[in-house]
């Protein structure tokens, strides 16, 4: 659905959809866009998907979105996309990419989180910005942990149009016994390297996981699958029961009665 003014200077459009097939695949999504008389424009799209992972045979639920906007009166705009992926055994991946510009300055940001469902976690962030004159600066960090043992490291930096660059790097090694090795240095001569008594804290599980996303996806889960066409592989079952034997290609399905 959509609409516009009589002169076409302002308009908007929305599209919504639901998809499914006989394998258990389900998809819910929407796309929206518009513009106004000042030339400002915007667009966004989001999607939710339920399917069976082809490697693990586990049910997987994914959510994603993209959004962007642009000013019609100045050199300004922004774009972002994010995604979340979950499976029934606790594997989780989350991430985002963002970009923006306002006149002579631009900025970027990326971050990610990965949980393997067995206690291992990886998180990272990378942010940077620059001006049209050539000044650039940024900050990034990463952490990896499993069973109380892991590491953190990062860098903050700044670069001038003339090529001068300053940076400070740092790191931590967590041994899982209450001892933490901290080290770092900078281009201005700073440095440190020491072992301290410190408790290790990190999130081994996502604060929003499989049970949460299933509970918040009632509209997606309510989509009805289409009927299995004759002569194709048996219906995929998302339950814990073992799959039925597939027929050889080209053979009619055996009776399931």
C-alpha positions as CSV (number, residue, x, y, z in Angstrom):
1,X,0.0,0.0,0.0
2,X,1.1,3.6,-0.4
3,X,0.2,7.1,-1.3
4,X,1.4,10.5,-2.5
5,X,0.4,14.1,-2.7
6,X,-1.2,15.5,-5.9
7,X,2.1,17.0,-7.1
8,X,4.2,13.8,-6.2
9,X,6.5,15.7,-3.9
10,X,5.7,13.6,-1.0
11,X,5.1,9.9,-1.2
12,X,5.3,6.7,0.9
13,X,5.0,2.9,0.3
14,X,4.7,-0.1,2.5
15,X,5.0,-3.8,1.6
16,X,4.4,-6.7,4.0
17,X,4.8,-10.4,3.2
18,X,4.6,-14.0,4.6
19,X,6.3,-16.9,2.9
20,X,6.5,-20.7,3.6
21,X,7.3,-24.0,1.9
22,X,6.9,-27.6,2.6
23,X,10.3,-28.0,4.3
24,X,9.2,-25.9,7.3
25,X,10.8,-22.7,6.0
26,X,8.9,-19.6,7.2
27,X,9.5,-16.0,6.5
28,X,7.9,-12.7,7.7
29,X,9.0,-9.3,6.4
30,X,8.3,-5.7,5.5
31,X,9.7,-3.0,3.4
32,X,8.9,0.7,3.7
33,X,10.1,3.8,1.9
34,X,9.1,7.5,1.5
35,X,10.2,11.0,0.6
36,X,9.0,14.5,1.4
37,X,8.8,17.9,-0.3
38,X,12.3,18.9,1.0
39,X,13.9,16.0,-0.7
40,X,14.4,13.9,2.4
41,X,14.1,10.2,1.7
42,X,14.1,7.1,3.8
43,X,13.9,3.3,3.3
44,X,13.9,0.3,5.7
45,X,13.4,-3.4,5.4
46,X,13.2,-6.1,8.1
47,X,12.8,-9.9,8.0
48,X,12.4,-12.9,10.2
49,X,13.1,-16.4,9.0
50,X,12.7,-19.9,10.5
51,X,14.5,-22.8,8.7
52,X,16.5,-25.9,9.4
53,X,20.3,-25.6,9.2
54,X,21.6,-27.8,6.5
55,X,24.7,-28.8,8.5
56,X,23.4,-29.3,12.0
57,X,19.8,-30.1,11.2
58,X,18.8,-27.8,14.0
59,X,16.0,-25.3,13.8
60,X,17.4,-21.8,13.3
61,X,15.7,-18.5,13.7
62,X,17.1,-15.3,12.1
63,X,16.1,-11.7,12.3
64,X,17.6,-8.8,10.2
65,X,17.0,-5.2,9.3
66,X,18.4,-2.5,7.0
67,X,17.6,1.2,7.3
68,X,18.8,4.3,5.6
69,X,17.9,8.0,5.3
70,X,19.2,10.9,3.3
71,X,18.7,14.6,3.7
72,X,17.5,16.6,0.7
73,X,18.9,19.9,1.9
74,X,22.4,19.1,3.2
75,X,25.2,16.6,2.8
76,X,23.8,14.2,5.5
77,X,22.6,10.7,5.7
78,X,22.9,7.4,7.5
79,X,22.7,3.7,6.9
80,X,22.6,0.7,9.3
81,X,22.0,-3.0,9.1
82,X,21.9,-5.5,11.9
83,X,21.2,-9.3,12.3
84,X,20.6,-11.9,14.9
85,X,20.9,-15.6,14.4
86,X,19.9,-18.3,16.9
87,X,19.7,-22.1,16.9
88,X,18.0,-24.5,19.3
89,X,21.2,-25.5,21.1
90,X,22.2,-22.0,22.1
91,X,24.4,-21.0,19.2
92,X,24.0,-17.3,18.7
93,X,25.4,-14.6,16.4
94,X,24.6,-10.9,16.5
95,X,26.1,-8.0,14.6
96,X,25.6,-4.6,13.1
97,X,27.2,-2.2,10.6
98,X,26.4,1.5,10.7
99,X,27.5,4.5,8.7
100,X,26.6,8.2,8.9
101,X,27.6,11.5,7.4
102,X,26.9,15.1,8.4
103,X,28.4,17.7,6.1
104,X,32.2,17.4,6.4
105,X,32.3,14.5,8.9
106,X,31.7,10.8,8.3
107,X,31.7,7.9,10.8
108,X,31.4,4.1,10.8
109,X,30.8,1.4,13.4
110,X,30.8,-2.4,13.3
111,X,30.3,-4.8,16.1
112,X,29.7,-8.5,16.5
113,X,29.0,-11.2,19.1
114,X,29.3,-15.0,18.8
115,X,28.3,-17.6,21.3
116,X,28.9,-21.3,20.4
117,X,26.3,-22.6,22.9
118,X,29.0,-24.5,24.8
119,X,30.5,-21.6,26.8
120,X,32.8,-20.0,24.2
121,X,32.2,-16.3,23.4
122,X,33.7,-13.8,21.0
123,X,32.8,-10.1,21.1
124,X,34.3,-7.2,19.1
125,X,33.7,-3.5,18.2
126,X,35.4,-1.3,15.6
127,X,34.6,2.4,15.3
128,X,36.2,5.1,13.2
129,X,35.5,8.6,11.8
130,X,37.1,11.1,9.5
131,X,36.7,14.6,8.2
132,X,37.0,15.9,4.6
133,X,40.3,17.6,5.6
134,X,41.8,14.2,6.3
135,X,41.7,13.9,10.1
136,X,40.9,10.4,11.2
137,X,40.4,8.7,14.6
138,X,39.0,5.4,15.9
139,X,38.7,2.8,18.6
140,X,38.4,-1.0,18.6
141,X,38.5,-3.9,21.0
142,X,38.0,-7.7,21.0
143,X,37.5,-10.3,23.7
144,X,37.5,-14.1,23.7
145,X,36.7,-16.3,26.6
146,X,36.0,-20.0,27.4
147,X,35.7,-21.6,30.9
148,X,37.0,-18.5,32.6
149,X,40.1,-18.3,30.5
150,X,40.6,-15.7,27.7
151,X,41.8,-12.4,26.5
152,X,40.9,-8.8,25.8
153,X,42.8,-6.4,23.5
154,X,42.2,-3.1,21.9
155,X,43.5,0.1,20.3
156,X,42.7,3.8,20.3
157,X,44.2,5.8,17.5
158,X,44.3,9.3,15.8
159,X,45.8,10.4,12.5
160,X,46.3,13.9,11.3
161,X,46.1,15.1,7.6
162,X,49.9,15.5,7.6
163,X,50.4,11.8,8.3
164,X,51.2,12.0,12.0
165,X,49.7,9.0,13.8
166,X,49.2,8.4,17.5
167,X,47.9,5.1,19.0
168,X,47.6,3.3,22.3
169,X,47.3,-0.5,22.3
170,X,46.4,-2.6,25.3
171,X,45.7,-6.2,26.2
172,X,44.7,-8.6,29.0
173,X,45.3,-12.3,29.5
174,X,42.9,-14.0,32.0
175,X,44.3,-17.2,33.3
176,X,41.2,-18.4,35.2
177,X,42.9,-18.5,38.6
178,X,42.3,-14.9,39.7
179,X,45.5,-13.6,38.0
180,X,45.3,-11.2,35.0
181,X,48.3,-10.1,32.9
182,X,47.8,-6.5,31.7
183,X,50.0,-4.9,29.1
184,X,50.1,-2.0,26.7
185,X,52.0,0.7,25.0
186,X,51.6,3.9,23.0
187,X,53.5,5.8,20.3
188,X,54.3,8.6,22.9
189,X,56.4,6.2,25.0
190,X,53.8,4.9,27.5
191,X,54.1,1.2,28.4
192,X,53.0,-1.2,31.1
193,X,53.3,-4.9,31.8
194,X,52.1,-6.4,35.1
195,X,50.1,-9.2,36.6
196,X,47.4,-8.3,39.1
197,X,44.9,-10.1,41.3
198,X,41.5,-9.5,39.6
199,X,38.3,-11.5,39.1
200,X,37.4,-12.3,35.5
201,X,33.9,-11.4,34.4
202,X,32.3,-12.0,31.0
203,X,29.0,-13.1,29.6
204,X,29.2,-16.7,28.5
205,X,25.6,-16.7,27.3
206,X,23.6,-14.0,25.4
207,X,21.2,-12.0,27.5
208,X,18.6,-12.7,24.8
209,X,18.7,-16.2,23.4
210,X,16.8,-19.0,21.8
211,X,14.0,-19.2,24.3
212,X,13.5,-15.4,24.2
213,X,13.4,-15.1,20.4
214,X,11.0,-18.1,20.0
215,X,8.7,-16.5,22.6
216,X,8.8,-13.2,20.7
217,X,8.2,-14.7,17.3
218,X,4.5,-15.9,17.5
219,X,3.5,-14.2,14.2
220,X,6.4,-15.9,12.3
221,X,5.7,-19.3,13.9
222,X,2.0,-19.1,13.2
223,X,2.6,-19.1,9.4
224,X,1.2,-22.3,8.0
225,X,3.5,-24.4,5.8
226,X,2.4,-25.4,2.3
227,X,1.5,-29.0,1.5
228,X,4.3,-31.2,0.4
229,X,4.3,-31.8,-3.3
230,X,4.1,-35.4,-4.4
231,X,7.3,-37.2,-5.4
232,X,9.7,-35.0,-3.4
233,X,11.6,-35.6,-0.2
234,X,9.6,-36.1,3.1
235,X,8.7,-33.2,5.2
236,X,11.4,-31.8,7.5
237,X,10.5,-32.3,11.1
238,X,11.7,-29.7,13.6
239,X,11.0,-32.0,16.6
240,X,13.6,-34.3,18.2
241,X,12.3,-37.4,16.5
242,X,14.7,-39.0,13.9
243,X,14.0,-38.1,10.3
244,X,12.3,-40.6,8.1
245,X,14.3,-42.3,5.3
246,X,14.5,-40.3,2.1
247,X,13.6,-42.0,-1.1
248,X,16.2,-42.2,-4.0
249,X,15.8,-39.4,-6.6
250,X,13.2,-40.1,-9.2
251,X,11.4,-42.7,-7.1
252,X,7.8,-42.2,-5.9
253,X,7.4,-41.7,-2.2
254,X,6.7,-44.8,-0.1
255,X,3.4,-45.0,1.7
256,X,3.5,-43.3,5.1
257,X,0.2,-44.7,6.2
